[in-house]
């Protein structure tokens, strides 16, 4: 599975909503597979799954299922998700029935050597696009290394790449979750 293997990841159970019932006041969005510029073959797919799970866990948006998104991309013959034309964005929004699309790129996925051994590294960019206008409503770049939060005697050091990626996703998507409240309020006011 490479440095971002999913072994050992567990999350607290959450109350599930009734399938088909919309989340009140939660804008719908499609999260596109992350474009992979890291040089690691599986990094885009693995980080897409981790970020998708964290986005759903945050509960601020109603997120399209990954299979539906992949089918729409294939049907519309969209290969690169890092840079979409306005026409591609509108077609994707119409096909999936979403007003927003979250796209991004894996910039880094690997390891760094430290005096105490190797630690995982990850870097991602994300941007929230409004389908109707093509405007970028939010964008963020984040980088994390397994020794970022390390204090004395190795406390806070992260050696598991998947947990490091999930922590980065949580940080980045926390900003996006705050935007959802403003976006939902603006949508209701229009």
C-alpha positions as CSV (number, residue, x, y, z in Angstrom):
1,X,0.0,0.0,0.0
2,X,3.0,2.3,0.1
3,X,3.6,5.0,2.8
4,X,-0.1,5.9,3.0
5,X,-1.3,2.4,3.7
6,X,-4.6,2.4,5.6
7,X,-3.7,-0.3,8.2
8,X,-4.5,0.5,11.7
9,X,-6.9,3.4,11.0
10,X,-10.0,3.4,13.1
11,X,-12.6,6.1,13.8
12,X,-15.3,6.5,16.4
13,X,-18.7,5.4,15.1
14,X,-21.1,8.2,14.1
15,X,-24.9,8.3,13.9
16,X,-25.9,7.6,10.4
17,X,-28.6,9.7,8.7
18,X,-31.4,8.1,6.7
19,X,-30.3,7.5,3.1
20,X,-31.8,10.0,0.7
21,X,-32.6,12.5,3.4
22,X,-30.8,15.8,2.8
23,X,-28.8,17.4,5.5
24,X,-30.7,20.5,6.5
25,X,-28.8,23.6,5.5
26,X,-25.8,21.6,4.2
27,X,-24.8,22.6,0.7
28,X,-24.2,19.7,-1.8
29,X,-20.8,19.3,-3.3
30,X,-18.8,16.8,-5.3
31,X,-15.3,16.0,-4.2
32,X,-13.1,15.2,-7.2
33,X,-10.3,12.7,-7.1
34,X,-7.1,14.5,-6.2
35,X,-4.7,15.1,-9.0
36,X,-1.4,13.4,-8.1
37,X,1.8,15.4,-8.7
38,X,3.7,13.7,-5.8
39,X,5.5,11.0,-7.9
40,X,4.1,8.2,-5.8
41,X,1.7,6.1,-7.9
42,X,-1.0,5.5,-5.4
43,X,-0.9,8.8,-3.4
44,X,-3.8,10.4,-5.3
45,X,-6.2,7.6,-4.8
46,X,-5.2,7.0,-1.1
47,X,-5.4,10.7,-0.2
48,X,-8.6,11.1,-2.1
49,X,-10.2,8.4,0.1
50,X,-8.8,9.9,3.3
51,X,-9.9,13.5,2.5
52,X,-13.3,12.2,1.3
53,X,-13.8,10.4,4.6
54,X,-12.8,13.5,6.6
55,X,-15.1,15.7,4.5
56,X,-18.0,13.4,5.2
57,X,-17.1,13.1,8.9
58,X,-17.1,16.9,9.3
59,X,-20.8,16.9,8.3
60,X,-20.8,20.4,6.9
61,X,-21.6,19.4,3.3
62,X,-23.7,16.8,1.7
63,X,-21.0,15.0,-0.3
64,X,-21.6,13.1,-3.5
65,X,-20.6,9.4,-3.5
66,X,-17.1,8.8,-5.1
67,X,-18.5,6.2,-7.6
68,X,-21.0,8.7,-8.9
69,X,-18.2,11.3,-9.3
70,X,-15.9,8.9,-11.1
71,X,-18.8,7.8,-13.4
72,X,-19.6,11.5,-14.2
73,X,-15.9,12.3,-14.9
74,X,-15.6,9.3,-17.2
75,X,-18.9,10.1,-19.0
76,X,-17.8,13.7,-19.5
77,X,-14.3,12.5,-20.6
78,X,-12.6,14.7,-17.9
79,X,-9.2,13.3,-17.2
80,X,-7.5,16.1,-15.2
81,X,-9.3,17.2,-12.2
82,X,-6.8,19.8,-11.0
83,X,-7.7,22.4,-13.7
84,X,-11.3,22.4,-15.1
85,X,-12.6,24.7,-17.8
86,X,-15.8,26.6,-17.0
87,X,-17.7,24.3,-19.4
88,X,-16.4,21.2,-17.7
89,X,-17.3,22.5,-14.3
90,X,-20.9,23.3,-15.4
91,X,-21.3,19.9,-17.1
92,X,-20.0,18.2,-13.9
93,X,-22.3,20.3,-11.7
94,X,-25.3,19.5,-13.9
95,X,-24.6,15.8,-14.1
96,X,-24.1,15.4,-10.4
97,X,-26.7,18.0,-9.3
98,X,-24.3,20.0,-7.2
99,X,-23.7,23.7,-6.9
100,X,-20.1,23.3,-5.6
101,X,-17.1,21.2,-6.6
102,X,-14.0,20.6,-4.4
103,X,-10.9,19.9,-6.4
104,X,-7.2,19.6,-5.4
105,X,-3.8,18.2,-5.9
106,X,-1.4,16.0,-4.0
107,X,1.9,17.9,-4.1
108,X,3.9,15.7,-1.7
109,X,3.6,12.2,-0.4
110,X,6.7,10.5,1.0
111,X,9.1,10.4,3.9
112,X,11.7,12.7,5.4
113,X,14.8,11.6,7.2
114,X,15.3,13.0,10.7
115,X,18.0,12.2,13.3
116,X,15.4,9.9,15.0
117,X,14.4,8.1,11.8
118,X,12.1,8.6,8.9
119,X,8.7,10.3,9.2
120,X,5.9,10.6,6.6
121,X,5.3,13.8,4.7
122,X,2.2,15.0,2.9
123,X,1.2,18.2,1.0
124,X,-2.1,19.0,-0.6
125,X,-3.9,21.9,-2.2
126,X,-7.7,22.2,-2.3
127,X,-10.1,24.7,-3.8
128,X,-13.9,25.0,-3.6
129,X,-15.4,26.1,-6.9
130,X,-18.9,27.5,-7.5
131,X,-20.4,25.7,-10.5
132,X,-22.7,28.5,-11.7
133,X,-20.0,31.2,-11.9
134,X,-16.7,29.2,-12.0
135,X,-15.4,31.3,-9.1
136,X,-13.0,30.0,-6.5
137,X,-14.7,30.5,-3.2
138,X,-12.0,29.0,-1.0
139,X,-8.5,27.7,-1.4
140,X,-5.9,26.3,0.9
141,X,-2.5,24.6,0.7
142,X,-1.3,22.4,3.6
143,X,1.9,20.5,4.3
144,X,2.5,18.2,7.3
145,X,5.5,16.2,8.4
146,X,5.5,13.5,11.1
147,X,7.7,15.5,13.3
148,X,5.7,18.8,13.1
149,X,4.1,18.3,16.5
150,X,7.0,16.6,18.1
151,X,8.1,17.8,21.5
152,X,10.7,16.3,23.9
153,X,11.4,12.6,23.8
154,X,9.4,12.1,20.6
155,X,6.0,13.1,22.1
156,X,3.6,14.1,19.3
157,X,5.7,12.4,16.6
158,X,3.5,10.7,13.9
159,X,5.0,7.7,12.1
160,X,1.8,6.5,10.4
161,X,1.3,8.2,7.0
162,X,-2.5,7.6,6.9
163,X,-3.0,9.3,10.3
164,X,-0.8,12.2,9.3
165,X,-2.9,12.6,6.1
166,X,-6.1,12.4,8.1
167,X,-4.8,15.1,10.5
168,X,-3.9,17.4,7.6
169,X,-7.4,16.7,6.0
170,X,-9.1,17.6,9.3
171,X,-7.1,20.9,9.6
172,X,-7.8,21.9,6.0
173,X,-11.4,20.9,5.9
174,X,-12.1,22.5,9.3
175,X,-11.7,25.9,7.4
176,X,-14.1,24.6,4.7
177,X,-16.7,23.5,7.2
178,X,-16.8,27.0,8.6
179,X,-17.4,28.3,5.1
180,X,-20.4,25.9,4.7
181,X,-22.3,27.8,7.4
182,X,-21.8,31.1,5.5
183,X,-22.5,29.5,2.1
184,X,-25.7,27.9,3.4
185,X,-26.9,31.2,4.9
186,X,-26.1,33.1,1.7
187,X,-27.9,30.5,-0.4
188,X,-31.0,30.9,1.8
189,X,-30.8,34.6,1.5
190,X,-30.8,34.6,-2.3
